[in-house]
Amino acid sequence: MRTYRWMWRVVLIVAVVAWVGWGMPQALAQPARVPQTGQTTSYADGDDGDIQAGVVFPAQRFRDNRDGTVRDNLTGLIWLKQANCIFDRTWAGTLAAVADLNAGVNFGCAEYVAGTFNDWRVPNVKELQSLVNFGFGLFRGVALSNAAGTGPWREGDAFIGVGTHYWSSTTTVYDQEVAWIVDLGEYGRTIALGKNTIGIIVLPVRGGN
């Protein structure tokens, strides 16, 4: 009986090792679920523009839903189409404004009928960063692509009124009075600002859960 049990244990161990050994190369062969940065110019062998690692952007990056919202076909997130509709608020004021948007307050956002959706939120820093296309920015416009994903953003394609600094809902780990913002208007950089800073925009988002 002991010999029988021991033999089954050996068989089980061999089977597990074989399965792991088969599965690991398969897993390593899969692309990381991190999207490409959008940089296509290479400045040195082995750099980002040379390798372009990550999930390939969809053929059509953004879709205008014709209801005042835009869908990102890469992430599935739904964004407010007018990207500067709610602006010049502190971090707390931003959270309050998005709560008002959910309650049906009319901010006059282009093409959006107040009260249509009630699950808007301030995007976290990762969600905002997902919009950044590092192939554009500075002298080529904002660090955001057009709807097709083939060139830099232009007014109405697909967003309206894209600005620069956008609040995220993410607080920095080192100071609870400081939050992360994403600058779409320059290099697509992420920086930290005090939560009482004004003049910052919020781009409400929904979905993705």
C-alpha positions in Angstrom: 0.0 0.0 0.0 2.8 2.4 0.9 4.5 1.6 -2.4 1.3 2.3 -4.3 0.8 5.7 -2.6 4.4 6.6 -3.2 4.1 5.8 -6.9 1.0 8.0 -7.3 2.8 10.9 -5.6 5.7 10.6 -8.0 3.3 10.6 -11.0 1.5 13.7 -9.6 4.8 15.6 -9.1 5.9 14.7 -12.6 2.6 15.9 -14.0 2.7 19.2 -12.2 6.3 19.9 -13.3 5.4 19.0 -16.9 2.4 21.3 -16.8 4.4 24.2 -15.3 7.2 23.7 -17.8 4.7 23.8 -20.7 2.8 26.7 -19.4 5.7 29.1 -18.6 6.9 29.4 -22.2 3.3 29.9 -23.3 2.8 32.7 -20.8 6.1 34.3 -21.7 5.1 34.3 -25.4 2.1 36.4 -24.7 2.4 40.2 -25.0 2.2 42.2 -21.8 -1.2 43.7 -21.3 0.5 47.1 -21.2 -0.3 49.2 -24.3 2.3 50.6 -26.6 3.4 54.1 -25.8 2.8 55.4 -29.3 6.4 56.3 -29.9 7.5 55.1 -33.4 10.7 57.1 -33.9 13.8 55.3 -32.8 16.8 57.2 -31.5 19.0 54.2 -30.6 18.9 50.4 -31.2 16.8 48.7 -28.5 14.9 51.8 -27.5 11.1 52.2 -27.3 10.7 53.4 -30.9 12.8 50.5 -32.1 11.0 47.7 -30.2 7.5 49.2 -29.7 6.6 46.6 -27.1 3.1 46.3 -25.7 -0.4 45.8 -26.8 -1.0 47.3 -30.3 -3.4 50.1 -30.6 -6.7 49.3 -32.3 -7.2 50.3 -35.9 -9.7 53.0 -34.6 -8.5 54.3 -31.3 -11.5 56.5 -30.3 -15.2 56.3 -31.2 -17.5 59.3 -31.0 -20.7 57.9 -29.4 -22.7 60.9 -30.6 -24.1 61.5 -27.1 -21.4 63.7 -25.7 -19.1 60.8 -24.9 -16.1 59.1 -26.5 -15.2 55.4 -26.2 -11.5 54.4 -26.1 -11.4 51.2 -28.1 -8.1 50.3 -26.4 -9.3 50.3 -22.8 -13.1 50.3 -23.2 -13.3 53.4 -21.0 -15.9 56.0 -21.8 -14.8 59.7 -21.6 -16.8 62.9 -21.7 -16.3 64.3 -25.2 -15.7 67.9 -24.1 -12.4 67.6 -22.3 -12.5 71.1 -20.8 -16.1 71.2 -19.7 -15.4 71.1 -16.0 -12.3 73.2 -15.1 -10.6 75.6 -12.7 -11.3 73.6 -9.6 -9.4 72.3 -6.6 -9.0 68.5 -6.2 -11.9 68.4 -3.7 -14.0 70.7 -5.9 -13.4 68.3 -8.8 -14.8 65.4 -6.9 -17.8 67.5 -5.9 -18.3 68.6 -9.5 -18.4 65.0 -10.8 -20.8 64.1 -8.1 -23.0 66.9 -9.3 -22.7 65.7 -12.9 -24.0 62.3 -11.7 -26.8 64.1 -10.0 -27.9 65.6 -13.3 -26.5 69.1 -12.9 -26.1 70.7 -16.3 -22.5 71.9 -16.9 -23.3 72.7 -20.5 -21.0 70.0 -21.9 -21.1 69.8 -25.7 -23.6 67.2 -27.0 -24.2 65.8 -23.5 -27.7 65.7 -22.1 -27.4 66.3 -18.3 -28.5 63.3 -16.3 -27.9 60.8 -19.1 -25.4 58.8 -17.0 -24.9 58.7 -13.2 -21.7 56.6 -12.9 -19.1 59.2 -13.9 -16.0 59.4 -11.7 -12.7 61.3 -11.6 -10.2 59.0 -13.4 -7.3 57.5 -11.5 -3.8 58.3 -12.7 -3.5 55.1 -14.6 -6.7 55.8 -16.5 -5.5 59.3 -17.5 -2.1 58.0 -18.5 -3.8 55.5 -20.8 -4.8 58.4 -23.0 -1.3 59.6 -23.5 0.3 59.0 -26.9 4.1 59.7 -26.7 4.3 60.0 -30.5 2.7 63.4 -30.2 2.8 66.5 -28.0 4.6 69.8 -27.6 5.0 71.2 -31.1 2.9 68.5 -32.7 -0.1 69.3 -30.5 -1.2 67.6 -27.3 0.0 64.1 -26.3 -3.2 62.6 -27.6 -4.0 60.9 -30.9 -6.9 61.6 -33.3 -9.9 59.3 -33.4 -8.2 57.0 -35.9 -5.0 56.8 -33.9 -3.0 57.8 -37.0 -2.0 61.3 -36.1 -2.1 64.0 -33.4 -5.4 65.2 -32.0 -7.2 68.0 -33.7 -10.3 69.8 -32.5 -13.4 67.6 -32.6 -11.4 64.4 -33.6 -12.7 62.8 -31.4 -12.5 65.1 -28.3 -13.4 68.7 -28.0 -11.4 71.3 -26.1 -8.5 69.2 -24.9 -6.4 71.2 -22.4 -3.3 70.6 -20.5 -3.4 69.6 -16.8 -5.9 67.1 -15.6 -6.7 66.0 -12.1 -6.6 62.3 -11.2 -8.4 60.8 -8.2 -5.0 59.4 -7.0 -3.3 60.9 -3.9 0.4 60.7 -3.6 1.8 58.2 -1.1 4.1 60.7 0.5 1.6 63.5 1.2 -2.2 63.2 1.5 -2.5 66.9 0.5 -1.0 66.2 -2.9 -2.5 64.4 -5.9 -1.2 63.2 -9.3 -2.1 65.1 -12.5 -1.4 64.2 -16.1 -0.3 66.9 -18.5 -1.7 66.2 -21.9 -0.5 69.5 -23.3 3.3 69.0 -23.3 5.1 65.7 -22.9 2.4 63.6 -21.5 4.1 63.8 -18.2 2.7 63.0 -14.8 3.4 65.4 -12.0 2.2 66.0 -8.4 0.3 69.1 -7.3 -1.2 70.3 -4.0 -4.9 69.6 -3.8 -5.7 73.2 -3.3 -4.3 74.2 -6.7 -6.8 75.8 -9.0 -6.9 76.0 -12.8 -6.9 72.3 -13.3 -9.4 70.4 -15.5 -11.2 67.2 -14.9 -12.1 64.7 -17.6 -14.8 62.5 -16.2 -14.7 58.8 -17.1 -17.0 55.8 -16.7 -16.7 52.1 -17.2 -13.7 49.9 -17.0 -14.6 48.0 -13.8 
